[in-house]
Amino acid sequence: MVFSLGFLWLFVAAMVISSIGFKNYVWFISLGYGFSIAGEGILMMLLYGKNLTIGTIICTLLFMLYGFRLGGYLASREFGKNNSYKKNMKGEIKEGSSVPFGVKIAIWVTCALLYVTQVSGVFYRLQNGAADNAFVYIGAAIMLFGLVLESAADIQKNNAKKVNPRRFVDTGLYRIVRCPNYLGEMIFWTGVLISGIGAVSGWQWIVVAIGYIGIIFVMFSGARRLEIRQNKNYGNDPEYQKYVKTVPILLPFIPLYSVEKHKWLVA
């Protein structure tokens, strides 16, 4: 089955958790995102306890670790004493008060659906009662690598900003790509996609593909927003100009240095 009661429960969970976006518009795609993924990992364990295998236990635990780490990181940035992030983001994202309620509803539902489709590679493995194979372990290893990469990138950026908050970050992982945290995110979800091979079947792959393509699009869109903001902040710095012309924006070893002109990357 493509859609089932279990799928509906995951969607409801994502709706409930991401509803915090009605308090602050951006939370639909930040705090609501991270904690929804963690919540879905917990719910899959509860719903499909009898179908759990070593591979799916690892994957669901990684969902929890991923979600709680991301949600906690975003919460500390949102509620922390340092307001530099809020100042930088001011004007880039619409204030919630200016967004029509109907639009908020549409975004809320769309985000919740995306979050469910993102985890669907593991969900269908559980729903179909599939046994472990090599792909679930390969996928889990890739997920772990992506999570470590994303976490390390966030830590390196925080440490660099403590030393010099007015300078762009070009050390550590930021020497490889300009958005290593987004790269880690894409690697994580690539692992989820691979974990479904041999367990997902038929039309279920359409759901899995929607989730994967959706989050890849969101990451490129996020990279574009970051590039526009950094160009505005550091565009007159010769070192920054050299940096952006020599370090790829998102994919290592691929000479894609800018996505600013790609206006279709709007999310």
Buried (B, 14 or more C-beta within 10 A) or exposed (E): EEEEEBBEBBBEBBBEBBBBBBEBBBBBBBBBBBBBBBBBBBBBBEBBEEBBBEBBEBBBBBBBBBBBBBBBBBBEBBEEEEEEEEEEEEEEEEEBEEEEEEEBEEBBBEBBBBBBBBBBBBBBBBBBEBEBBEBBBBBBBBBBBBBEBBBBBBBBBBEBBEEEEEBBBBEBBBEBBBBBBBBBBBBBBBBBBBBBBBBBEEEBBEBBBBBBEBBBBBBBBBBBBBBEBBBEBBEEEEEBEEBBEEBBBBBEEEEEBBBBEEEEBEE
